[in-house]
Amino acid sequence: MNSLASYDVNLTRESLKGRTFLLGNKRAFSLSLPAACGSSDALLHPHKWFGAYLYGRKFLEAQVVRAGAQRQHLLNQKAQTGFTMGLSSARRTYQIESRVCSEEFFVPDGVQALACTLDGDVDFVVEPEFDMRRAIALVHDTGTYNVEAWDRGALITHPLRRGTYDDVSEAFVTDDDAEPEVTLYAAVEVVGEGARLEEVPPLYRSRHKSFARDRMRRQIVAASGPEEARFDHAPLWSSSVTRVFAPVRLCLHGHGVIFYGFGATRQEALDQLEALRDSMIPFQVQKNEGVADILSRASFGTGLQRVDTAYAQVLTRLMDALVARNAIAEDTALDRPATMVLAGNQYFHDSWKRDENIALGCLLSLGFHELARGVVNDTWQLQDQETGRLPQRIRAGEEPPYHSSDGTLWALQRLYQYWRCTGDESLLYDKLPLVQHFFRRSLDRAVNGMLPSGRTQAPDYLWETWMDTPHTPRDGFPVEIQMLWISCLRLYRPVVGRVDQDLEHRMAEAERSAWHALQRFYVRGMPADSLDIDLQVRDLLTPNPYFCFGVGLDLGPDVERIMRDMGRRQLAGHQGIKTLAPQDWGRVFPADFLEDPRHVRGRRMRSIGKFNYHRGVEWNWLSQFFVQAELKYGEPDVAYRVYLKPQVSAALDLAGIGGISELFDLSGARGPEFQAWSMAGFLEALHAFAGVHIDVPARTIRIEPQIPALWPSLRVRKWYGSIPFDLAYASDELTRSLSLEFPWGEAPDADFDIAFPLPPRRTADYVEVRLDGERGIPGWQVERMVGTERRRIRMRLPARSKVEITVLLKRLSNRVAMGA
């Protein structure tokens, strides 16, 4: 495996604009900052969502750093010469008075703390700016802060008012008449040569912050779309100013470290700081070892440096900052620590169960089974007795809502997938009573076998799918809900039948009826987006029918050929997937909107808020379904070039370094720069080229590798339950070579079902198989790939410690090719 430094992303001064980074402690604490700071203290950050967060609460906005030998200079974009994003830290470099200096940020695993190491032959003055509040409730009055200082450090406290989260306004509404509910604590200390603390005079402790990007965004949303639709898709979207608290200055010369610790009590904040301060080097070693272990467990390489670096950066950022182990979510419905996947940074820094379970497919595919078990186990709680649904999200200050019609269906998919990947059926049967309850309640509401969406929790709440705004209500029968529903019925009928035959019979009837009813959706040769409540088709081309490729529903080669063609021509975007085909924009948008170059240019659209949030703007997480569609029919070059190569560039060259954003539009990356399901979908799609499908209960490992021509090879580690095996694959016009090795020695009691898709007009000439070094006599056959003019070689072999296969190809004669 490459050294960790080989995956560093280095930015020059010219490429700093708009770039951000994210570090985390693997327990829902994270630090997000721009790669380069703004031109002044007030304009240090472009938007309000930067800083240090711990599940639903914010502690730190920024630190203002000045440095110099003759006089003090603000360390910002004007003085910055570069930036390096490693896998475990982030470093800004500067030139001040012809002297090089740097600030390097580090967040240790398991501790609510961070460190900033300053280095250079200059004097440093650091002013930490605290913003201690709920993540979705700005504080404009700093008069309630308190500070306790000592010679090199200080403890800052701030009480939080009680209140509730309002789903309509997407904001936390405080009760100013109530007593404070809880107090937040932040400790800070400087260590280094000449380290000392100076208290800022009280008159200058309150600092104004203005966020230029937020102000511009507010102006765009307020001036676009119908008046009744001028709302953005983010909490606090109309706010572009706030105030922060800066009570101390920390001074040092040459080299030193600023340590921070955060907590819900005085002692906790101090303990977190002291733990990092006293064991900085061991924590750095632990962090690097943890990163190396992650990259080893989910090893992946193509021989193409950009792809491999993007993979390592995205995987590390996801596992570091968004997959939270045993996280404590204060002021939520959770009564114990939980393992979860945070939906993203910024305003998605909490657990959205739909997003969580979609992203969970990545953990299962990459072999993080124990971690996935924790997520699955903690997902299946707080079930709504009326609907059988799991919560839509777990957010601080909010009772769990249950208005997601797809979140529980995705949770069912992952619970089943965990069982098949690991062979561990104990979790499945532990959750089976909750599963049965969901099916009973859902079958009670089914219409012609189909599962309705909308009006489930409230008569006027129509938008229960992932397209969750009033502008895409989709009430009735959304196509992806039916696909998920049919798939779940098929998967769980045999399981439920062991304990409740009557329920299994009802599920079988619903499955037959729903599959038959799916024909109602077909227009233009493929499924449309949805049926309304009167079962009339909404004839719109959206990505939602493509969920079939993610849940294993086969619609037939003719339908899927049309879908792949429309995907390439209408839905493939510059980076993600258009949520509405351009050919249908005229059906939902007024002409003046489409003719305005501020909003639409050619086949690209600018997000102007909720008005077109899911209607034409590109979403990155959907690309995985289109990759799966192309690979199903032997098109790895299309899968990579059209759908994944742009996301490699996204991870390395745009917005969040090692992140993939929620959206992409005319302006570039939009929404959180690090969105969990976008990042997980990218990783899972890369692994899909290995074509590995594990079924431990059936003792089968299916393998059908394909790689695009741009990749020299593919090397990947996969897991059969708790047993790893390494796959190495290479191909050219004349050969296919595959190596499978169990590095721990002994192979499991299982069979390999191996297939090699072949190029057009090629067939097998010679096949050699070696099992543990000895030549075997393979039983292989050539078969047609349904829906294509291609062929594949298929063989079945017993698992051995090492299996090596070489296939030599030959060109088909014209007569044979025409008859194929």
PATI-968164 format. One line per field, with one value per residue (C-alpha): x, y negated, z negated; residue number from 1. Coordinates in steps of 0.5 Angstrom, whole numbers. Last residue first. Layout:
<recs>
X = c(X; ...)
Y = c(Y; ...)
Z = c(Z; ...)
i = c(NUM; ...)
</recs>
This chain:
<recs>
X = c(-49; -51; -48; -41; -41; -41; -36; -31; -31; -24; -20; -19; -14; -17; -12; -15; -11; -14; -10; -13; -18; -25; -29; -30; -36; -35; -37; -35; -39; -41; -43; -48; -52; -59; -58; -50; -49; -46; -39; -38; -33; -31; -24; -19; -14; -7; -3; -1; -6; -12; -9; -14; -12; -17; -16; -20; -25; -30; -29; -34; -35; -31; -32; -35; -32; -36; -34; -38; -33; -36; -35; -32; -28; -20; -15; -8; -10; -8; -14; -12; -16; -12; -16; -13; -16; -13; -13; -16; -13; -15; -13; -15; -13; -18; -16; -19; -21; -25; -30; -36; -33; -29; -27; -20; -19; -14; -16; -11; -9; -15; -17; -19; -25; -25; -30; -30; -36; -35; -40; -38; -43; -44; -51; -51; -45; -48; -42; -43; -36; -37; -30; -32; -38; -32; -32; -39; -39; -34; -38; -44; -41; -39; -45; -49; -45; -45; -38; -39; -45; -50; -48; -42; -41; -45; -49; -51; -48; -51; -50; -42; -37; -31; -24; -22; -29; -30; -27; -21; -20; -26; -30; -25; -26; -33; -33; -29; -35; -41; -40; -33; -33; -40; -39; -32; -35; -40; -42; -49; -50; -44; -48; -54; -49; -46; -53; -55; -48; -49; -55; -51; -49; -55; -56; -61; -67; -73; -71; -68; -72; -77; -73; -68; -65; -61; -58; -59; -55; -58; -57; -56; -62; -62; -59; -60; -67; -71; -73; -75; -79; -82; -85; -83; -86; -87; -82; -77; -79; -74; -68; -69; -71; -66; -60; -55; -48; -42; -43; -50; -52; -60; -62; -57; -53; -59; -64; -60; -59; -67; -68; -64; -67; -74; -71; -67; -72; -74; -70; -70; -64; -65; -59; -61; -68; -67; -66; -74; -72; -67; -73; -77; -84; -90; -94; -99; -106; -107; -112; -107; -102; -97; -90; -83; -85; -82; -80; -82; -84; -89; -89; -92; -98; -94; -91; -98; -97; -91; -95; -100; -95; -92; -98; -100; -94; -94; -101; -98; -92; -97; -101; -95; -92; -85; -82; -86; -83; -76; -78; -82; -77; -73; -79; -83; -77; -76; -83; -83; -76; -79; -86; -82; -78; -84; -87; -95; -99; -96; -91; -90; -84; -85; -87; -80; -78; -75; -72; -80; -85; -87; -95; -96; -103; -107; -101; -97; -99; -101; -96; -93; -97; -95; -97; -101; -107; -107; -103; -105; -106; -100; -96; -98; -97; -90; -88; -90; -86; -80; -80; -81; -76; -70; -67; -68; -64; -59; -58; -57; -50; -48; -44; -45; -52; -54; -52; -56; -62; -61; -59; -65; -70; -67; -68; -75; -75; -73; -77; -84; -81; -86; -84; -81; -77; -78; -74; -69; -63; -64; -65; -68; -74; -75; -77; -84; -89; -94; -98; -93; -87; -81; -76; -71; -68; -62; -58; -57; -56; -51; -47; -48; -45; -39; -38; -38; -34; -33; -33; -39; -42; -40; -42; -49; -49; -50; -57; -58; -56; -59; -66; -64; -62; -57; -54; -49; -53; -53; -46; -43; -46; -52; -48; -48; -49; -47; -51; -50; -56; -62; -64; -70; -65; -62; -55; -53; -47; -44; -42; -38; -40; -39; -39; -32; -26; -30; -32; -26; -22; -26; -26; -19; -17; -21; -19; -12; -13; -17; -12; -6; -9; -6; -13; -12; -17; -16; -22; -19; -12; -14; -18; -12; -8; -12; -13; -5; -4; -9; -6; 1; -2; -6; 1; 4; -1; -1; -1; -4; -9; -12; -11; -16; -21; -20; -21; -28; -30; -29; -33; -39; -42; -36; -30; -23; -18; -10; -6; 1; 8; 14; 17; 14; 8; 2; -5; -10; -17; -24; -26; -34; -38; -43; -48; -49; -51; -58; -63; -61; -62; -64; -62; -67; -68; -74; -77; -83; -89; -86; -85; -78; -72; -70; -70; -66; -61; -60; -60; -54; -50; -51; -49; -43; -41; -42; -41; -38; -38; -34; -36; -29; -27; -31; -29; -22; -18; -14; -7; -4; 3; 7; 14; 16; 11; 4; -3; -9; -16; -22; -30; -36; -43; -49; -55; -63; -62; -69; -75; -77; -73; -76; -71; -74; -69; -70; -73; -79; -84; -80; -79; -74; -76; -73; -69; -64; -56; -51; -44; -38; -31; -25; -18; -11; -3; -3; -10; -17; -24; -29; -37; -41; -48; -47; -45; -52; -53; -53; -55; -60; -59; -52; -54; -50; -42; -39; -32; -27; -20; -15; -8; -2; 4; 12; 16; 21; 16; 11; 4; 1; -7; -10; -17; -21; -27; -23; -25; -20; -15; -17; -11; -10; -3; -1; 5; 11; 16; 19; 20; 16; 11; 10; 5; 3; -4; -4; -9; -9; -10; -11; -7; -9; -4; -5; -1; 2; -2; -1; -6; -11; -10; -5; -7; 0; 3; 10; 17; 18; 11; 4; -3; -8; -16; -18; -25; -32; -32; -37; -43; -48; -52; -48; -41; -39; -32; -32; -35; -43; -44; -41; -35; -31; -26; -30; -30; -23; -21; -19; -22; -18; -16; -17; -24; -25; -29; -28; -31; -34; -39; -35; -30; -26; -27; -23; -26; -23; -25; -24; -27; -21; -15; -13; -8; -4; -2; -6; -3; -7; -4; -5; 3; 3; 0; 5; 2; 0)
Y = c(28; 30; 23; 25; 32; 30; 24; 29; 28; 25; 29; 28; 31; 32; 33; 35; 35; 38; 37; 40; 44; 43; 48; 46; 44; 41; 36; 33; 27; 25; 18; 16; 13; 14; 21; 22; 28; 34; 38; 44; 46; 52; 51; 56; 54; 52; 52; 46; 46; 47; 45; 44; 43; 41; 41; 38; 34; 30; 23; 19; 14; 14; 20; 20; 24; 28; 32; 36; 37; 43; 43; 46; 41; 40; 41; 37; 30; 27; 30; 29; 28; 27; 25; 24; 22; 22; 20; 13; 11; 13; 13; 16; 17; 19; 19; 24; 22; 27; 24; 25; 26; 19; 15; 12; 9; 8; 6; 5; 0; -4; -9; -3; -2; 4; 10; 15; 20; 24; 28; 31; 36; 40; 39; 36; 32; 29; 24; 20; 17; 14; 11; 5; 4; 2; -5; -6; -4; -10; -15; -13; -14; -21; -23; -20; -23; -30; -34; -41; -42; -45; -47; -46; -50; -56; -53; -47; -42; -39; -35; -36; -31; -31; -30; -37; -41; -46; -43; -40; -33; -31; -34; -32; -25; -26; -28; -21; -18; -18; -19; -17; -11; -8; -9; -6; 0; 2; 9; 9; 9; 5; -1; 0; 0; -6; -10; -8; -10; -17; -19; -21; -27; -31; -36; -41; -40; -40; -37; -44; -48; -52; -50; -55; -58; -53; -54; -50; -47; -44; -51; -56; -57; -61; -68; -66; -68; -64; -58; -62; -67; -60; -58; -51; -45; -42; -46; -43; -36; -36; -38; -31; -33; -31; -32; -27; -29; -32; -36; -32; -26; -26; -27; -24; -19; -17; -17; -12; -8; -8; -6; 0; 2; 2; 7; 11; 13; 9; 13; 11; 11; 5; 1; 2; 1; -6; -8; -10; -16; -19; -24; -23; -26; -24; -24; -18; -18; -13; -18; -19; -21; -16; -17; -19; -15; -8; -7; -6; -13; -12; -6; -8; -3; 3; 2; 5; 12; 12; 8; 14; 19; 16; 15; 22; 25; 20; 22; 29; 28; 24; 31; 35; 31; 34; 38; 34; 27; 29; 32; 26; 21; 20; 20; 16; 11; 11; 9; 4; 1; 1; -2; -8; -9; -10; -15; -13; -18; -25; -27; -33; -36; -44; -43; -40; -33; -30; -24; -22; -25; -31; -31; -34; -37; -31; -30; -24; -19; -25; -23; -17; -10; -3; 1; 7; 5; 0; 1; -2; 4; 7; 1; 2; 10; 9; 4; 9; 15; 11; 9; 16; 18; 13; 19; 24; 20; 18; 25; 27; 26; 29; 23; 20; 24; 21; 14; 14; 16; 10; 5; 6; 6; -1; -3; -2; -5; -12; -11; -14; -19; -24; -20; -26; -25; -31; -36; -40; -37; -33; -25; -24; -21; -17; -9; -8; -3; -8; -8; -5; -10; -6; -9; -4; 0; -5; -4; 4; 2; -3; 2; 7; 3; 2; 9; 10; 5; 9; 4; 6; 6; -1; -3; -1; -5; -11; -10; -8; -14; -19; -16; -16; -23; -23; -30; -35; -37; -44; -45; -38; -32; -27; -24; -16; -13; -9; -11; -13; -13; -16; -18; -23; -29; -34; -31; -26; -22; -19; -11; -11; -17; -16; -23; -26; -21; -15; -20; -24; -18; -15; -21; -22; -15; -15; -21; -19; -13; -16; -21; -17; -12; -5; -3; -2; 0; 3; 3; 6; 3; -4; -4; -1; -6; -12; -9; -8; -15; -17; -13; -16; -23; -22; -19; -25; -30; -26; -32; -37; -32; -29; -36; -39; -34; -34; -42; -41; -35; -39; -45; -41; -40; -39; -42; -42; -47; -47; -52; -49; -53; -54; -61; -66; -66; -70; -68; -73; -73; -75; -73; -72; -72; -76; -74; -76; -73; -70; -69; -61; -60; -53; -51; -49; -56; -60; -65; -60; -65; -70; -66; -65; -69; -75; -73; -67; -71; -76; -71; -67; -73; -75; -68; -68; -74; -72; -78; -77; -82; -81; -82; -82; -89; -93; -87; -89; -83; -79; -77; -70; -67; -63; -65; -59; -54; -52; -56; -54; -54; -51; -51; -50; -50; -51; -47; -49; -56; -59; -60; -67; -67; -61; -60; -58; -53; -54; -50; -55; -50; -44; -49; -46; -48; -52; -52; -58; -56; -58; -60; -59; -60; -57; -61; -59; -61; -65; -64; -66; -65; -68; -68; -69; -72; -79; -76; -78; -76; -68; -64; -58; -52; -49; -50; -55; -57; -62; -63; -67; -65; -71; -68; -73; -70; -72; -70; -65; -60; -55; -55; -48; -48; -43; -40; -37; -33; -27; -20; -21; -27; -33; -37; -43; -46; -53; -55; -60; -62; -69; -74; -79; -74; -68; -63; -56; -53; -45; -40; -34; -26; -24; -30; -37; -41; -49; -54; -61; -65; -72; -75; -69; -70; -71; -78; -81; -84; -88; -87; -80; -78; -74; -75; -69; -70; -63; -61; -60; -55; -52; -49; -44; -39; -34; -37; -43; -46; -52; -54; -54; -61; -63; -66; -66; -71; -77; -81; -79; -81; -79; -72; -66; -60; -53; -54; -51; -45; -42; -36; -32; -27; -21; -19; -25; -29; -34; -37; -42; -48; -50; -56; -60; -56; -54; -60; -60; -53; -47; -40; -34; -29; -21; -20; -22; -16; -12; -7; 0)
Z = c(64; 72; 74; 70; 72; 80; 79; 75; 68; 66; 61; 53; 48; 41; 35; 28; 22; 15; 9; 2; 5; 6; 11; 18; 22; 29; 34; 40; 43; 49; 52; 57; 52; 48; 45; 45; 49; 46; 47; 42; 37; 33; 31; 31; 26; 26; 19; 16; 10; 16; 23; 28; 36; 41; 48; 55; 51; 55; 58; 63; 58; 52; 47; 40; 35; 30; 24; 19; 14; 9; 1; -5; -7; -4; -9; -9; -12; -5; -2; 6; 12; 18; 25; 32; 38; 45; 52; 52; 46; 39; 31; 25; 18; 12; 5; 0; -7; -12; -17; -13; -6; -5; 1; 2; 9; 14; 21; 27; 32; 31; 37; 41; 36; 32; 31; 26; 25; 19; 15; 8; 6; -1; 0; -8; -6; 0; 3; 9; 13; 19; 18; 22; 17; 12; 15; 15; 7; 6; 10; 7; 0; 2; 5; -1; -6; -4; -4; -1; -4; 1; 8; 12; 19; 20; 26; 21; 17; 11; 5; 5; 6; 1; 1; 1; 1; 6; 13; 15; 12; 10; 16; 21; 19; 19; 26; 28; 24; 29; 36; 37; 31; 33; 40; 40; 36; 41; 40; 39; 32; 32; 35; 30; 24; 26; 27; 20; 17; 20; 16; 10; 14; 15; 21; 21; 26; 21; 14; 11; 17; 13; 6; 7; 14; 16; 23; 29; 34; 41; 45; 40; 35; 29; 30; 37; 36; 42; 37; 32; 37; 40; 34; 31; 30; 37; 40; 36; 39; 45; 40; 36; 28; 23; 27; 25; 22; 25; 31; 32; 34; 34; 42; 47; 42; 38; 44; 47; 41; 39; 47; 46; 39; 42; 48; 43; 38; 32; 27; 20; 16; 11; 14; 21; 20; 17; 24; 24; 20; 24; 27; 34; 33; 35; 28; 29; 27; 21; 17; 12; 17; 21; 21; 24; 31; 32; 39; 46; 47; 42; 37; 30; 30; 32; 24; 22; 24; 20; 14; 15; 15; 9; 5; 6; 3; -3; -5; -5; -9; -14; -15; -15; -21; -24; -18; -13; -15; -13; -6; -5; -7; 0; 4; 0; -1; 7; 8; 3; 6; 13; 11; 7; 13; 18; 13; 12; 9; 7; 11; 7; 11; 11; 3; 2; 0; 6; 2; 1; -4; 0; -1; -8; -8; -11; -16; -18; -12; -7; -2; 0; 2; 2; 8; 8; 11; 6; -1; -7; -11; -8; -11; -18; -17; -14; -19; -25; -22; -21; -28; -31; -26; -29; -34; -28; -23; -28; -30; -23; -22; -15; -14; -7; -7; -14; -13; -6; -10; -15; -9; -5; -11; -13; -6; -6; -13; -10; -4; -6; -10; -15; -21; -25; -32; -37; -36; -40; -37; -31; -30; -23; -19; -24; -23; -20; -23; -21; -28; -32; -30; -31; -36; -34; -28; -26; -32; -30; -23; -25; -30; -25; -20; -24; -25; -18; -15; -9; -3; 0; -7; -9; -2; -3; -9; -5; -3; -10; -13; -8; -9; -17; -17; -23; -24; -21; -15; -16; -15; -14; -12; -13; -19; -19; -26; -32; -38; -45; -50; -51; -44; -43; -42; -47; -47; -41; -44; -39; -40; -33; -28; -21; -18; -20; -20; -16; -11; -10; -10; -4; 0; -1; 1; 7; 10; 9; 12; 18; 19; 19; 24; 22; 21; 13; 7; 0; -4; -10; -8; -7; -14; -18; -15; -17; -24; -24; -22; -28; -33; -31; -32; -38; -41; -39; -42; -49; -54; -50; -47; -54; -57; -52; -53; -61; -61; -57; -61; -67; -66; -63; -57; -53; -49; -49; -45; -44; -41; -39; -39; -34; -33; -38; -42; -44; -45; -45; -50; -50; -43; -43; -36; -33; -27; -20; -13; -15; -10; -9; -17; -15; -8; -2; 0; 0; 5; 7; 6; 10; 16; 18; 17; 13; 6; 8; 11; 6; 0; 4; 5; -3; -5; 0; -3; -11; -15; -22; -28; -34; -41; -46; -44; -50; -55; -54; -51; -56; -54; -55; -54; -51; -50; -46; -46; -49; -48; -52; -50; -54; -51; -56; -54; -59; -59; -59; -61; -64; -60; -58; -52; -49; -43; -36; -32; -25; -19; -18; -17; -21; -28; -32; -40; -45; -52; -52; -52; -57; -55; -58; -56; -60; -59; -57; -58; -65; -67; -65; -66; -61; -61; -55; -56; -53; -46; -43; -36; -37; -31; -32; -27; -30; -37; -41; -42; -37; -40; -36; -38; -38; -36; -36; -33; -33; -27; -25; -23; -26; -29; -31; -31; -36; -36; -42; -43; -44; -40; -35; -35; -31; -27; -24; -22; -21; -17; -17; -11; -12; -7; -11; -12; -7; -8; -9; -11; -13; -14; -18; -18; -11; -8; -5; -4; -3; 1; 1; -4; -5; -1; -3; -10; -16; -18; -19; -25; -25; -24; -26; -23; -25; -26; -27; -28; -30; -28; -29; -35; -39; -35; -37; -34; -34; -36; -31; -30; -25; -18; -17; -17; -10; -7; -13; -15; -13; -19; -21; -14; -7; -8; -10; -6; -6; -9; -15; -18; -24; -27; -33; -31; -34; -29; -31; -25; -20; -14; -9; -4; 3; 6; 8; 6; 13; 15; 9; 10; 7; 5; 4; 0; 2; 3; -4; -7; -4; 2; 0)
i = c(820; 819; 818; 817; 816; 815; 814; 813; 812; 811; 810; 809; 808; 807; 806; 805; 804; 803; 802; 801; 800; 799; 798; 797; 796; 795; 794; 793; 792; 791; 790; 789; 788; 787; 786; 785; 784; 783; 782; 781; 780; 779; 778; 777; 776; 775; 774; 773; 772; 771; 770; 769; 768; 767; 766; 765; 764; 763; 762; 761; 760; 759; 758; 757; 756; 755; 754; 753; 752; 751; 750; 749; 748; 747; 746; 745; 744; 743; 742; 741; 740; 739; 738; 737; 736; 735; 734; 733; 732; 731; 730; 729; 728; 727; 726; 725; 724; 723; 722; 721; 720; 719; 718; 717; 716; 715; 714; 713; 712; 711; 710; 709; 708; 707; 706; 705; 704; 703; 702; 701; 700; 699; 698; 697; 696; 695; 694; 693; 692; 691; 690; 689; 688; 687; 686; 685; 684; 683; 682; 681; 680; 679; 678; 677; 676; 675; 674; 673; 672; 671; 670; 669; 668; 667; 666; 665; 664; 663; 662; 661; 660; 659; 658; 657; 656; 655; 654; 653; 652; 651; 650; 649; 648; 647; 646; 645; 644; 643; 642; 641; 640; 639; 638; 637; 636; 635; 634; 633; 632; 631; 630; 629; 628; 627; 626; 625; 624; 623; 622; 621; 620; 619; 618; 617; 616; 615; 614; 613; 612; 611; 610; 609; 608; 607; 606; 605; 604; 603; 602; 601; 600; 599; 598; 597; 596; 595; 594; 593; 592; 591; 590; 589; 588; 587; 586; 585; 584; 583; 582; 581; 580; 579; 578; 577; 576; 575; 574; 573; 572; 571; 570; 569; 568; 567; 566; 565; 564; 563; 562; 561; 560; 559; 558; 557; 556; 555; 554; 553; 552; 551; 550; 549; 548; 547; 546; 545; 544; 543; 542; 541; 540; 539; 538; 537; 536; 535; 534; 533; 532; 531; 530; 529; 528; 527; 526; 525; 524; 523; 522; 521; 520; 519; 518; 517; 516; 515; 514; 513; 512; 511; 510; 509; 508; 507; 506; 505; 504; 503; 502; 501; 500; 499; 498; 497; 496; 495; 494; 493; 492; 491; 490; 489; 488; 487; 486; 485; 484; 483; 482; 481; 480; 479; 478; 477; 476; 475; 474; 473; 472; 471; 470; 469; 468; 467; 466; 465; 464; 463; 462; 461; 460; 459; 458; 457; 456; 455; 454; 453; 452; 451; 450; 449; 448; 447; 446; 445; 444; 443; 442; 441; 440; 439; 438; 437; 436; 435; 434; 433; 432; 431; 430; 429; 428; 427; 426; 425; 424; 423; 422; 421; 420; 419; 418; 417; 416; 415; 414; 413; 412; 411; 410; 409; 408; 407; 406; 405; 404; 403; 402; 401; 400; 399; 398; 397; 396; 395; 394; 393; 392; 391; 390; 389; 388; 387; 386; 385; 384; 383; 382; 381; 380; 379; 378; 377; 376; 375; 374; 373; 372; 371; 370; 369; 368; 367; 366; 365; 364; 363; 362; 361; 360; 359; 358; 357; 356; 355; 354; 353; 352; 351; 350; 349; 348; 347; 346; 345; 344; 343; 342; 341; 340; 339; 338; 337; 336; 335; 334; 333; 332; 331; 330; 329; 328; 327; 326; 325; 324; 323; 322; 321; 320; 319; 318; 317; 316; 315; 314; 313; 312; 311; 310; 309; 308; 307; 306; 305; 304; 303; 302; 301; 300; 299; 298; 297; 296; 295; 294; 293; 292; 291; 290; 289; 288; 287; 286; 285; 284; 283; 282; 281; 280; 279; 278; 277; 276; 275; 274; 273; 272; 271; 270; 269; 268; 267; 266; 265; 264; 263; 262; 261; 260; 259; 258; 257; 256; 255; 254; 253; 252; 251; 250; 249; 248; 247; 246; 245; 244; 243; 242; 241; 240; 239; 238; 237; 236; 235; 234; 233; 232; 231; 230; 229; 228; 227; 226; 225; 224; 223; 222; 221; 220; 219; 218; 217; 216; 215; 214; 213; 212; 211; 210; 209; 208; 207; 206; 205; 204; 203; 202; 201; 200; 199; 198; 197; 196; 195; 194; 193; 192; 191; 190; 189; 188; 187; 186; 185; 184; 183; 182; 181; 180; 179; 178; 177; 176; 175; 174; 173; 172; 171; 170; 169; 168; 167; 166; 165; 164; 163; 162; 161; 160; 159; 158; 157; 156; 155; 154; 153; 152; 151; 150; 149; 148; 147; 146; 145; 144; 143; 142; 141; 140; 139; 138; 137; 136; 135; 134; 133; 132; 131; 130; 129; 128; 127; 126; 125; 124; 123; 122; 121; 120; 119; 118; 117; 116; 115; 114; 113; 112; 111; 110; 109; 108; 107; 106; 105; 104; 103; 102; 101; 100; 99; 98; 97; 96; 95; 94; 93; 92; 91; 90; 89; 88; 87; 86; 85; 84; 83; 82; 81; 80; 79; 78; 77; 76; 75; 74; 73; 72; 71; 70; 69; 68; 67; 66; 65; 64; 63; 62; 61; 60; 59; 58; 57; 56; 55; 54; 53; 52; 51; 50; 49; 48; 47; 46; 45; 44; 43; 42; 41; 40; 39; 38; 37; 36; 35; 34; 33; 32; 31; 30; 29; 28; 27; 26; 25; 24; 23; 22; 21; 20; 19; 18; 17; 16; 15; 14; 13; 12; 11; 10; 9; 8; 7; 6; 5; 4; 3; 2; 1)
</recs>
